[in-house]
Amino acid sequence: MRLATIQHPSGLTRAVIIDERRGLVEASVALAGDYPDALAVIQRHTAAEVRSSLAELPHDAFTSADDVVPVAPYSKPRMIWGIGLNYREHAADLAETAPSEEAASFIKGDHTIIGPGEPIPLPVQSNRITAEAELGLIIGRTCRNVSTADALDYVWGVVPILDQTAEDILAKNPRFLTRSKNFPGFFSFGPAIVPMDEVLERFGDIGLIEVQTRINGELHRANTVSNMTFGPAHLVSFHSEVMPLYAGDIISTGTPGAVVINGGDIAECRIDGIGTLANPVVDARESASRVSMSAQ
């Protein structure tokens, strides 16, 4: 089962459940409610409740998912946490030392959110932007000061993410992290959320999940979650000690490798067994340059 959001031709969005055996059904049908996006489902129902509702539906309640175009699962999370340098190998790529005692985290605004297939615009303020494939954790219920042992019980599911960085801005000063991470289009996620219990059933151990950063179809870097300095359970526990985490909050757990992107590229996060997220890259700098020249 996967939880996604699609856009109707009318422009309205609707949460949908995708059952891999039977196809797609609107969450409003499955749960007898009104669910404009995946966040509305996550805030009201556990994955087990959704599955129970699906089991009660007749087969003709399902339609083909082949022609469905997903958008970002939702656009207004209360909080987006990002984790820096969480794979030791990625830190070595940047000639930096990975944090060893506490996670290096930052916050992104919801204005950065785009969904599958939407363009990543390269801002005029930067000449070196990277895309970073990551595993995202979707919080399913309020948690505060939870233990590492219990942390994954509070995760509704996981989702592919592409996190973008203006690296040349960050290189000027590490205190510029917020600015370098918060341009529009710098956070893509989707196409669907896989429930945490199904992830554990499929993989046995979340550490066995492999995250791939790809560019134009070619593998750039891959690594397994087990090679994170701070694993998913630790990240949930650690940040729940900083502040309460609420349903729909997102923790983007770090990348195995960042790839420089340019106009015309296709950036991709591929996580086998979870999903593939791809976004085209458009260079806003080129159009800005043409406007400037025409004004002279």
Backbone as a ProteinNet text record, in pm:
[ID]
protein_1_A
[PRIMARY]
MRLATIQHPSGLTRAVIIDERRGLVEASVALAGDYPDALAVIQRHTAAEVRSSLAELPHDAFTSADDVVPVAPYSKPRMIWGIGLNYREHAADLAETAPSEEAASFIKGDHTIIGPGEPIPLPVQSNRITAEAELGLIIGRTCRNVSTADALDYVWGVVPILDQTAEDILAKNPRFLTRSKNFPGFFSFGPAIVPMDEVLERFGDIGLIEVQTRINGELHRANTVSNMTFGPAHLVSFHSEVMPLYAGDIISTGTPGAVVINGGDIAECRIDGIGTLANPVVDARESASRVSMSAQ
[TERTIARY]
84	0	88	45.3	116.4	15.3	55.6	-29.5	26.9	-57.4	-11.3	-117.7	-83.6	-177.6	-170.9	-287	-291.9	-370.4	-351	-423.8	-523.7	-648.7	-753.2	-741.5	-797	-796.2	-856.7	-946.8	-1008.7	-912	-797.8	-699.6	-702.8	-809.6	-819.8	-730.3	-677.9	-597.1	-678.7	-636.9	-708	-608.8	-618.8	-536.1	-585.6	-492.3	-527.5	-443.5	-501.1	-429.7	-401.8	-278.5	-243.2	-214.7	-298.8	-278.1	-207.3	-90.8	-9.2	-78.4	-175.6	-243.9	-369	-435.7	-567.4	-572.9	-476.6	-479.7	-498.9	-580.4	-588.3	-729.8	-741.2	-871.6	-855.9	-954.6	-947.5	-958.4	-878.1	-882.8	-1020.1	-1087.2	-1219.6	-1318.8	-1298	-1384.3	-1347.8	-1218.4	-1172.3	-1205.3	-1200.5	-1214.4	-1339.6	-1424.5	-1551	-1528.9	-1432.9	-1404.2	-1367.2	-1315.5	-1275.6	-1127	-1045.4	-900.5	-835.6	-809.1	-752.8	-607.7	-537.4	-398.9	-359.1	-237.5	-191.1	-179.1	-148.6	-133.6	-262.9	-376.3	-504.8	-528.8	-480.9	-494.4	-401.4	-276.2	-176.5	-218.1	-278	-317.6	-435.9	-511.3	-633.3	-630.2	-540.8	-546.2	-406.3	-394.1	-272.5	-275.3	-159.2	-153.3	-238.8	-242	-322.2	-470.3	-516.7	-656.8	-689	-596	-617.8	-626.5	-536.2	-537.6	-666.9	-713.8	-838	-955.2	-959.3	-1065.7	-1056.8	-935.8	-917.6	-968.1	-944.9	-983	-1132.9	-1208	-1353.3	-1415.4	-1335.5	-1389.6	-1403.3	-1508.9	-1520.8	-1417	-1389.2	-1284.5	-1315	-1443.7	-1476.7	-1460.4	-1421.6	-1390.6	-1252.7	-1175.9	-1040.3	-1036.4	-952.8	-932.6	-784.9	-751.9	-613.1	-532.3	-411.3	-321.8	-225	-240.4	-142.5	-133.9	-247.3	-248.6	-252.4	-231.9	-236.3	-108.2	-121.9	-6.1	4.6	104.8	116.5	175.9	139.2	200.9	270.1	325.5	383.6	276	307.8	206.5	131.7	200.1	134.8	231.9	178.9	260.3	277	210.5	216.6	250.7	366.2	406.2	439.8	422.2	458.1	608.1	685.5	829.9	899.2	1007.2	1096	1235.1	1283.8	1420.8	1508.8	1624.9	1726	1847	1918.8	2036.5	2158	2261.5	2381.6	2490.3	2559.4	2679.7	2653.9	2542.3	2506.7	2565.7	2617.3	2694.9	2842.4	2924.9	3067.2	3132.6	3095.9	3157	3122.8	3000.2	2961.5	3042.8	3066	3148.7	3288.8	3341.4	3475.1	3477.4	3365.8	3357.6	3380.1	3331.4	3337.6	3457.7	3547.7	3667	3628.3	3519.8	3474.1	3467.7	3464.3	3453.1	3308.2	3258	3119.3	3101	2989	2961.6	2959.5	3019	3027.8	2949.1	2912.3	2843.7	2697.9	2668	2531.5	2504.3	2380.9	2343.4	2348.5	2393.2	2395.1	2267.6	2171.7	2041.4	2012	1916.5	1873.2	1725.4	1661.7	1518.1	1494.9	1397.6	1358.9	1213.7	1182.4	1045.4	963.4	830.2	745.4	737.6	788.6	793	891.2	976.5	1074.7	1015.2	892.6	836.7	791.4	832.3	777.9	752.3	681.9	650.9	716.6	687.7	746.2	720.6	825.4	810.9	812.1	800.7	805.1	948.8	969.5	1106.6	1174.1	1302.1	1388.3	1447.7	1409.6	1464.8	1597.7	1698.3	1829	1829.1	1849.7	1839.1	1957.6	1931.1	2034.9	2144.5	2117.4	2215.5	2327.7	2316.2	2414.3	2463.6	2590.5	2649.6	2685.4	2655.3	2681.5	2573.7	2478	2367.1	2377.1	2352.1	2353.7	2217.3	2190.1	2072	2119	2043.7	2086.1	1969.3	1983.2	1880.4	1883.9	1765.7	1759	1634.2	1641.6	1525.8	1455.2	1325.9	1249.3	1164.8	1159.2	1074.4	954.1	834	711.3	658.7	655.9	606.2	455.4	409.5	269.4	186.4	250.8	176.3	270.7	215.3	295.3	392	515.9	613.5	704.8	740.9	827.3	912.7	1044.6	1137.8	1118.9	1105.7	1089.8	1227.1	1231.3	1356.1	1386.9	1513.6	1552.2	1479.1	1460.7	1394.2	1250	1183.7	1043	1023	1128.6	1115.7	1043.4	1075.2	1015.4	865.6	817.1	673.5	596.8	666.4	604.3	616.3	675	693.6	581.3	504.9	395	451.4	555.2	612.3	735.4	784.5	904.7	874.8	960.2	934.5	1066.6	1081.7	1200.5	1200.7	1321.2	1338.1	1456.3	1444.4	1557.8	1573.4	1685.7	1715.6	1823.4	1796.2	1891.4	1969.3	2092.5	2180.2	2252.5	2257.7	2343.5	2481.5	2565.3	2691.3	2789.4	2789	2884.2	2848.6	2720.9	2680.3	2722.6	2699.3	2736.9	2888.2	2964.8	3110.7	3166.3	3091.5	3137.4	3143	3045.6	3036.6	2936.9	2973.3	2879.1	2753.3	2757.2	2637.3	2535	2571.8	2478.8	2396.9	2393.6	2325.5	2177.5	2110	1966.9	1941.7	2019.3	1998.7	2028.6	2134.7	2174.5	2075.3	1990.7	1897.3	1753.1	1723.5	1583.9	1534.3	1595.4	1539.9	1417.6	1322.2	1205.6	1248.5	1178.8	1208.7	1322.6	1370.9	1486.6	1448.1	1319.8	1279.8	1169.4	1204.7	1106	1082.6	954.6	930.7	809.6	808.1	705.5	773.1	703.5	563.1	462.9	509.3	416	488.5	411.2	463.1	433.6	536.2	521.1	513.6	409.4	395.1	515.7	549.7	668.2	661.1	544.7	537.5	559.8	517.7	540.4	687.2	751.7	895.4	971.8	939.1	1008.5	975.4	852.8	815.5	891.9	909.2	974.7	1124.8	1187	1332.9	1385.5	1300.8	1346.6	1416	1497.7	1576.1	1583	1544.7	1547.4	1688.7	1789.3	1927.7	1963.5	1883	1911.7	1865.3	1792.8	1745.4	1864.1	1868.6	1974.1	1917.6	1984.4	1945	2041.6	1986.9	2069.3	2045.9	2153.4	2147.9	2183.6	2092	2115	2101.6	2174	2165.8	2154.8	2048.5	2023.7	2026.2	1971.5	1960.1	2081.5	2193.7	2317.6	2335.6	2380.9	2405.9	2525.1	2502.7	2611.7	2669.6	2584.2	2631.1	2519	2554.3	2456.5	2516	2429.4	2473.3	2351.3	2376.6	2266.5	2250	2127.9	2093.8	2180.2	2223.4	2306.9	2438.9	2480	2605.7	2587.9	2468.3	2450.2	2524.1	2575.3	2631.5	2521.2	2407.7	2292.4	2174.3	2129	2022.2	1886.5	1785.4	1651.7	1593.7	1605.6	1548.9	1616.4	1747.6	1820.1	1774.5	1754.8	1716.7	1580	1485.5	1353.8	1365.9	1437	1453.5	1523.9	1634.2	1714.7	1631.5	1557	1482.7	1357.7	1305.6	1193	1236.9	1366.1	1418.5	1437.8	1450.3	1462.6	1326.6	1226.3	1091.1	992.9	864.3	766.4	764.8	751	729.6	582.4	523.4	380.8	355.7	235	198.6	222.1	294.2	325	459.3	522.8	659	750.1	850.4	939	1082.2	1150.5	1294.5	1362.1	1442.1	1519.1	1656.3	1688.5	1791.4	1935.5	1957.8	2093.2	2114.8	2217.9	2240	2369.1	2368.7	2493.8	2587	2532.1	2616.7	2538.8	2593.2	2531	2586.5	2501.7	2545.7	2514.4	2610	2588.5	2485.6	2388.4	2282.9	2288.5	2249.5	2245.1	2116.4	2080.6	1959.8	1956.3	1842.8	1828.6	1852.5	1911.1	1935.8	1805.9	1810.9	1706.9	1772.2	1733.1	1783.1	1688.8	1745.2	1662.2	1705.7	1606.3	1626.6	1559.7	1639.1	1584	1608.9	1501.7	1511.2	1432.3	1500.9	1433.5	1345.4	1222.6	1127.6	1047.2	1087.7	1017.2	961.7	1044.3	996.1	1107.6	1072.2	1164.8	1105.6	1184.3	1145.6	1237.6	1181.7	1263	1210.2	1301.9	1266.2	1358	1300.9	1383.3	1440.5	1552.1	1618.6	1605.9	1562.7	1555.1	1644.5	1709.2	1806.4	1743.7	1696.8	1637.7	1741.3	1868.9	1975.1	1981	1950.8	1954.9	1847.2	1723.3	1614.9	1640.4	1698.8	1730	1834.8	1930.2	2033.6	1973.9	1878.6	1815.5	1734.9	1664.7	1587.3	1679.1	1793.7	1887.7	1944.6	1977	2033.3	1932.2	1804.1	1701.8	1671.6	1699	1671.1	1779.8	1893.7	2005.9	1986
-119.1	0	124.7	223.7	351.2	464.9	573.4	690.9	802.4	857	960.7	1068.5	1175.1	1281.8	1305	1313.5	1340	1468.3	1523.5	1644.7	1611	1648.9	1629.4	1737.3	1711.2	1814	1945.7	1940.4	2062.3	2147.7	2088.6	2159	2119.6	2051.2	2006.2	1885.1	1874.4	1758.5	1661.2	1536.1	1432.5	1327.6	1291.1	1182.5	1050.5	964	833.3	726.1	608.4	491.3	402	358.1	266.7	130	34.9	-103.2	-173.7	-230	-285.2	-400.9	-463.8	-576.4	-534	-428.4	-394.9	-258.5	-172.8	-43.9	71.9	167.7	294.6	319.7	380.5	419.5	551.8	639.9	766.1	739.4	811.4	794.1	828.9	925.1	964.2	849.8	763.7	647	541.4	519.1	414.1	445.5	572.2	609.6	691.6	708.5	781.4	921.1	992.3	1128.2	1215.2	1333.3	1425.9	1454.4	1405.7	1412	1477	1607.6	1677.1	1642	1588.9	1548.8	1442.6	1390.7	1282.7	1326.7	1453.7	1501.7	1484.1	1509.8	1496.1	1352.1	1256.3	1116	1083.7	1127.8	1098.7	1155.5	1273.8	1338.1	1269.1	1189.2	1130.3	978.7	913.4	767.7	706.3	595.9	515.8	436.9	385.8	302	176.2	122.2	2.7	31.1	148.9	184.9	197.8	254.2	267.7	130	40.9	-93.9	-167.3	-149.2	-212.6	-164.3	-34.9	20.4	-33.8	-46.2	-98.3	-241	-319.6	-459.9	-478	-377.6	-387.6	-342.7	-285	-232.9	-342.5	-336.3	-429.9	-400	-499.5	-483.9	-370.4	-346.1	-242.5	-101.4	-87.6	44.6	91.2	0.6	33	59.8	153.9	184.7	174.1	177.3	164.9	285.5	260.2	368.8	407.7	346.7	365.9	510.8	580	715.5	824.6	788.2	886.2	968.4	1099.4	1188.5	1239	1194.3	1237.8	1378	1446.7	1574.2	1552.5	1658	1643.4	1590.4	1493.7	1438.4	1544	1650.9	1767.3	1884.4	2003.3	2124.2	2207.6	2167.7	2249.4	2167	2100.6	2036.2	2143	2109.8	2206.2	2226.2	2120.2	2128.5	2035.9	2083.9	2001.3	2010.3	1897.6	1888.8	1826	1884.1	1823.5	1786.7	1683.5	1636.8	1647.3	1715.7	1735.3	1633.3	1591.5	1507.1	1381.9	1315.5	1200.7	1069.4	1069.6	955.2	996.4	917.5	953	974.7	891.8	903.2	1036.4	1085.1	1213.2	1326.7	1319.9	1421.2	1421.9	1303.5	1295	1358.7	1345.6	1410.5	1560.2	1617.9	1762.9	1805.8	1709.2	1736.2	1791.5	1738.1	1779.5	1658.6	1684.5	1577.7	1561.1	1438.5	1413	1430.2	1489.8	1498.8	1359.1	1344.8	1212.4	1199.7	1312.6	1306.9	1350.2	1446.8	1493.5	1523	1499.5	1524.3	1673.2	1705.1	1843.1	1867.2	1935.5	1950.5	2096.1	2113.7	2247.5	2238.2	2352.8	2358.9	2421.7	2367.8	2423.3	2469.4	2575.2	2625	2548.6	2552.2	2478	2542.2	2665.5	2727.3	2655.6	2570.4	2497.6	2374.1	2335.1	2206.1	2206.4	2103.3	2068.8	1918.3	1870.9	1729.6	1663.8	1537.3	1463.4	1534.1	1542.9	1600.6	1751.4	1818	1964	2012.2	2125.1	2171.6	2224.5	2196.9	2257.9	2383	2502.4	2624.7	2662.1	2685.8	2725.4	2876	2920.7	3063.4	3142.9	3268.7	3355.5	3385.7	3364.5	3397.4	3295.2	3182.6	3075.9	3024.8	2986.2	2927.6	2780.8	2724.8	2583	2526.4	2457.2	2398.4	2246.9	2178.2	2032.5	1976.9	1856.4	1779.8	1658.7	1624.9	1519.8	1425.6	1300.6	1200.3	1160	1148.6	1115.7	1032.8	959.5	889.1	982	1005	1090.8	1011	1056.8	997.3	1088.1	1030.8	1106.4	1072	1170.8	1148.3	1122.9	1024.6	986.6	1034.7	1066.9	1116.4	1194.7	1276	1363.4	1282.8	1324.8	1260	1365.1	1339.7	1430	1345.6	1363.1	1290.1	1138.5	1088.6	943.8	877.1	753.6	677.8	629.6	597.1	540.1	408.9	330.4	200.9	215.6	325	344.3	436.3	499.7	610.5	573.1	458.3	423.2	394.7	372.2	354.6	483.2	595.3	724.6	768.8	685.9	718.5	654.3	736.6	684.3	606.9	665.8	599.7	670.2	623.5	679.8	721	809.5	865.7	910.9	900.8	956.2	1108.8	1165	1310.8	1352.9	1471.4	1540.5	1674.3	1688.7	1810	1886.8	2015.9	2095.7	2193.5	2222.8	2312.6	2406.6	2535.4	2629.7	2620.5	2532.7	2500.3	2616.4	2701	2811.8	2913.4	2929	3017	2957.5	2827.4	2760.8	2763.9	2755.6	2753.8	2885.8	2994	3123.1	3125.8	3058.5	3060.3	2953.2	2863.6	2759.8	2815.7	2941.2	3001.9	3038.7	3024.6	3053	2929.8	2828.4	2702.9	2724.5	2804.6	2827.4	2888.8	2989.6	3055.1	2959.5	2882.4	2793.4	2680.4	2652.3	2539.7	2581.6	2710.2	2752.7	2829.3	2810.4	2868.6	2787	2849.3	2774.8	2654.9	2544.5	2423.8	2341.9	2377.2	2307.6	2189.3	2146.7	2027.2	1957.5	1846.9	1766.9	1637.7	1596.4	1465.1	1398.9	1266.2	1186.5	1072.8	1000.6	1020.8	965.6	878.6	818	780.1	770.5	735.4	588.4	513.9	372.3	358.7	294.2	281.5	214.5	261.7	213	63.9	13.8	-128.6	-214.7	-164.9	-238.8	-231.6	-118.8	-107.4	-213	-223.8	-321.4	-463.7	-485.7	-619.8	-655.2	-556.5	-582	-597.8	-512.2	-510.7	-585.5	-603.4	-664.2	-565.5	-480	-379.5	-255.7	-140.6	-16.8	15.2	-36.6	-13.9	-76.6	-169.2	-236.4	-157.6	-49.8	33.3	103.2	99.5	168.4	294	405.4	533.6	567.8	602.2	633	776.5	850.7	979.2	955.2	991	971.4	1103.6	1115.2	1233.5	1187.5	1230.8	1192.5	1041	971.4	826.8	749.8	817.7	751.3	757.4	645.8	641.2	728.6	820.7	907.1	853.6	819.6	768.6	689.1	583.2	502	458.1	439.9	388.3	336.4	251.3	196.6	276.7	275.1	350.4	307.2	182.3	133.6	208.4	276.2	350.5	496.9	532.7	666.3	673.8	791.9	813	806.6	869	869.9	810.4	692.6	622.3	686.3	640.9	700.1	704.5	596.7	595.8	700.6	712.1	812.9	953.3	978.1	1111.9	1152.3	1058.9	1089.7	1118.5	1033.6	1052.6	1184.4	1210.2	1330.3	1457.5	1463.1	1585.1	1598	1485.3	1493.9	1551	1547.1	1609.9	1760	1802.2	1945.7	2013.8	1950.8	2006.2	1894.5	1916.1	1812.9	1793.3	1670.3	1638.2	1603.3	1650.4	1632.1	1554.2	1501.7	1425.5	1508.5	1451.4	1519.7	1587.7	1607.3	1660.4	1565.4	1621.7	1543.4	1554.8	1442.4	1440.9	1382.1	1463.1	1417.7	1374.7	1247.9	1184.6	1198.4	1269.6	1286.4	1210.5	1249.6	1194.2	1114.3	1009	937.4	1014.4	1114.1	1192.5	1298.9	1419.6	1531.2	1540.2	1578.4	1591.2	1732.1	1795.4	1929	1919.9	2010.8	2010.1	2137.9	2122.9	2233.7	2226.5	2337.6	2340.1	2227.8	2159.2	2047.6	1912.1	1908	1781	1724.1	1594.3	1527.7	1473.5	1528.4	1478.9	1370.8	1269.3	1155.3	1096.7	1063.5	982.2	848.6	742.7	609.2	524.8	470.9	383	257.6	152.2	29.7	-21.7	-57	-103.3	8.4	134	250.8	337.5	373.9	454.8	532.9	595	677.9	817.1	917.5	1057.9	1125.2	1191.2	1257.9	1398.4	1493.6	1632	1690.2	1758.1	1829.7	1956.5	2000.9	2120.9	2231.8	2348.6	2465	2574.6	2646.3	2747.1	2885.4	2932.5	3065.7	3174.2	3138.6	3235.8	3276	3181.7	3211.4	3311.2	3289.4	3381.8	3518.4	3520.8	3648	3723.6	3649.3	3713	3772.5	3700.8	3752.2	3877.1	3877.2	3995.8	4114.4	4089	4197.5	4255.2	4168.7	4215.5	4294.1	4249.6	4317.8	4457.1	4473.8	4601.8	4705.3	4657.7	4751	4830.1
0	0	0	-78.6	-82.8	-75.1	-11.4	3.7	-83.1	-171.9	-263.9	-276.6	-346.9	-380.3	-529.6	-593.6	-736.7	-761	-879	-916.9	-1025.9	-1004.4	-1103.7	-1211.5	-1330.5	-1436.7	-1391.2	-1293.9	-1241.6	-1162.4	-1127.4	-1046.3	-901.1	-857.9	-720.1	-696.8	-575.4	-541.2	-457.1	-458.2	-383.9	-336.9	-208.1	-157	-215.2	-250.9	-304.9	-237.2	-229.2	-180.8	-300.9	-314.8	-421.9	-360.2	-395.1	-353.7	-468.9	-443.6	-551.4	-622.7	-558.3	-620.4	-695.6	-646.5	-702.3	-771.6	-749.4	-817.3	-721.7	-761.8	-690.1	-640.5	-523.2	-470.5	-396.6	-407.1	-333.5	-184.5	-107.7	37.4	92.4	29	77	63.9	-36.9	-52.5	50.8	66.4	157.3	303	338	478.3	506.3	404	419.9	477.2	419.6	462.8	344.9	372.5	267.8	285.6	195.1	212.2	90	98	-17.9	-45.5	53.6	31.3	132.9	116.8	203.3	348.8	372	509	587.4	523.4	591.1	635.2	557.6	595.3	711.9	701	804.3	939.3	938.6	1063.8	1131.1	1055.1	1111.2	1123.1	1049	1045.4	1045.8	1114.6	1106.2	976.4	937.7	818.2	836.8	958.5	985.2	964.3	1003.8	983.3	835.4	759.1	615.3	550.5	587.5	531.1	566.2	686.8	728.9	644.1	616	531.7	389.7	338.2	202.9	192.2	295.5	291.7	281.5	326.1	324.6	192.9	103.4	-21.9	-126.8	-209	-319.9	-426.9	-508.5	-609.2	-706.4	-736.1	-833.9	-778.5	-650.6	-595.3	-639	-697.6	-740.3	-890.1	-929.5	-1070.8	-1102.4	-1229.8	-1271.7	-1226.9	-1181.2	-1139.9	-1250.6	-1368	-1475.4	-1521.6	-1528.8	-1584.6	-1479.3	-1355.9	-1247.6	-1245	-1233.4	-1224.7	-1080.8	-1006.3	-866.7	-855.8	-749.7	-712.8	-578.5	-520.7	-386.6	-292.6	-206.3	-116.2	-36.9	1.4	61.8	56.5	77.4	59.2	184.9	294	415.4	539.1	540.6	666.5	769.4	895.2	999.1	1005.7	977.6	991.7	891.8	832.6	751.7	812.7	863.3	913.4	805.9	781.6	695.9	779.4	736.1	809.2	718.4	765.9	685.6	715	610.3	622.4	706.1	679.7	762.3	712.1	589.7	541.2	542.2	604.9	618	482.3	383.6	251.6	185.8	208.1	150.7	212.8	341.4	407.1	347	318.7	259.4	121.2	45.1	-86.9	-76	32.5	51.1	134.6	160.2	241.5	378.2	433.8	565.8	657.3	786	884.9	925.2	914.4	951.1	1101.1	1144.9	1288.4	1349.3	1466	1526.4	1656.8	1717.7	1846.4	1838.3	1753.9	1737.6	1591.2	1549.6	1411	1378.8	1257.5	1209.4	1129.7	1189.6	1125.3	1092.8	1002	958.9	924.3	906.8	879.6	742.8	670.8	540.7	547.3	472	465.4	362.8	379.8	286.5	148.1	133.8	0.8	-90.9	-34.2	-115.4	-181.2	-143.3	-185.1	-330.9	-402	-533.1	-532.6	-634.7	-643.2	-762.8	-785.6	-897.4	-1030.5	-1112.1	-1244.5	-1250.5	-1137.4	-1137.3	-1152.3	-1217.7	-1240.5	-1114.7	-1103.9	-1003.1	-1066.2	-1021.9	-1081.5	-1015.9	-1095.7	-1042.4	-1019.1	-896.8	-865.7	-920.1	-950.5	-1007.5	-905.2	-777.9	-674.4	-662.3	-732.3	-716.2	-850.1	-853.6	-974.2	-957.2	-840.4	-817.8	-726.6	-788.8	-714.7	-725.8	-615.9	-616.7	-579.4	-628.5	-588.6	-509.3	-406.7	-314.2	-287.5	-328.3	-302.7	-155.5	-94.6	48	77.9	186.9	240.9	338.6	317.4	405.5	502.6	627.9	730.1	752.5	747.6	769.9	908.5	996.3	1132	1127.7	1206.8	1202.2	1319.7	1431.3	1548.2	1638.3	1722.2	1807.2	1892.4	1894.6	1981.8	2043.3	2166.3	2242	2336.7	2327.8	2414.4	2404.9	2282.2	2264.9	2261.2	2302.2	2300.5	2159.6	2136.6	2006.9	1983.1	2087.3	2074	2026	2064.1	2029.4	1909.9	1862.3	1767.3	1638.6	1581	1452.3	1464.3	1585.9	1606.3	1576.7	1575.1	1550.5	1404.1	1322.2	1180.3	1099.6	1026.8	944.4	825.5	763.6	647	595.8	482.6	422	278.7	224.3	91.9	29.8	-102.7	-168.2	-164.1	-151.6	-144.5	-231	-292.5	-353.7	-281.4	-213.3	-136.7	-211	-241.9	-319.2	-229.8	-274.4	-199.9	-295.4	-260.9	-332.2	-267.8	-319.4	-252.2	-247.9	-351.5	-349.8	-241.5	-212.2	-102.3	30.5	46.8	171.4	192.7	83.4	94.2	147.1	130.3	179.6	332	392.7	538.3	581.8	672.8	715.2	780.4	825.3	883	776.1	649.3	540.3	502.4	588.1	556.8	527.2	609.4	587.9	451.3	414.8	284.6	170	182.6	72.8	50	148.4	140.4	112.3	103.8	108.1	-12.5	-127.3	-249.2	-293.2	-362.6	-411.4	-497.8	-479.5	-555.4	-501	-382.8	-325.7	-237.2	-243.4	-169.1	-246.2	-310.1	-381.9	-305.6	-296.6	-236.7	-301	-296.7	-360.6	-438.5	-520.6	-555.7	-454.9	-362.6	-268.7	-140.1	-33.5	98.8	124.8	164.1	196.3	348.2	401.3	547.3	612.1	731.8	801.9	830	869.6	901.3	778	661.5	537.9	495.4	525.8	499.4	578.7	706.8	791.4	749.8	706.2	659.1	532.5	444	315.4	330	410.4	420.2	543.1	643	766.7	857.2	800.2	873.4	785.7	840	761	711.7	782.3	741.9	609.2	559.3	432.7	311.2	333.6	222	156.2	23	-51.6	-117.3	-98.2	-156	-269.1	-386.1	-502.6	-549.9	-568.2	-636.5	-782.3	-873.7	-1016.5	-1090.4	-1200.5	-1285.2	-1430	-1497.8	-1637.3	-1656.2	-1558.3	-1565.8	-1518.8	-1500.4	-1460.6	-1308.7	-1253.2	-1109.5	-1073.9	-980.4	-932.6	-802.7	-707.1	-579.3	-513	-444	-371	-238.4	-140.9	-10.8	64	160.2	239.2	367.8	418.3	538.6	657.7	658.3	768.7	779.6	672.4	673.4	712.6	757.8	815.5	948.9	980.3	1113.4	1218.1	1187.5	1277	1202	1245	1177	1197.5	1122.1	1130.6	1271.6	1347.6	1482.7	1570.1	1558.3	1636.8	1598.8	1468.6	1423.1	1477.3	1479	1535	1684.6	1755.4	1899.3	1929.6	1861.3	1883.9	1862.9	1751.5	1722.8	1808.6	1858.9	1951.9	2085.9	2112.4	2232.9	2214.9	2089.7	2060.7	2070.7	2009.3	2007.1	1978	2003.8	1966.8	1815.6	1774.5	1633.8	1616.3	1505	1482.3	1353.5	1341.5	1221.7	1096	1002.9	877.5	875.4	992.3	992.7	914.2	849.8	763.4	814	820.4	847.2	724.2	657.1	541.1	591.9	577.8	660	610.8	501.7	451.1	321.2	247.7	114.5	104.9	24.3	-1.4	-93.5	-164.9	-253.9	-327.5	-332.8	-403.3	-544.3	-640.2	-778.6	-827.4	-895.3	-950.3	-1062.5	-1061.7	-1162.1	-1245.2	-1371.9	-1466.2	-1545.5	-1609	-1689.3	-1791.2	-1800.1	-1893.3	-1830.5	-1712	-1642.8	-1585.3	-1556.2	-1478.8	-1352.8	-1237.8	-1108.8	-1059.2	-993.9	-955.5	-822	-740.7	-621.4	-647.1	-642.4	-664	-539.2	-485	-369.1	-402.7	-440.5	-479.7	-366.3	-400	-300.4	-237	-261	-205.8	-317.8	-414.4	-525.6	-592.5	-704.3	-780.3	-796.1	-764.4	-775.4	-875.7	-975.3	-1077.5	-1102.6	-1118.6	-1146.6	-1253.8	-1354.5	-1451.2	-1389.5	-1443	-1391.9	-1495.9	-1452.7	-1540.4	-1483.8	-1572.9	-1531.2	-1536.2	-1421.7	-1412.9	-1443.1	-1430.3	-1453.7	-1600	-1690.2	-1832.7	-1871.1	-1821.6	-1853.3	-1792	-1671.5	-1606.6	-1687.1	-1743.4	-1825.3	-1951.8	-2014.4	-2136.1	-2105.5	-1992.6	-1954.1	-1931.9	-1865.7	-1839.2	-1967.5	-2062	-2189.4	-2269.4	-2267.6	-2344.2	-2287.7	-2157.7	-2093.6	-2120.9	-2171.7	-2195.9	-2325.2
[MASK]
++++++++++++++++++++++++++++++++++++++++++++++++++++++++++++++++++++++++++++++++++++++++++++++++++++++++++++++++++++++++++++++++++++++++++++++++++++++++++++++++++++++++++++++++++++++++++++++++++++++++++++++++++++++++++++++++++++++++++++++++++++++++++++++++++++++++++++++++++++++++++++++++++++++++

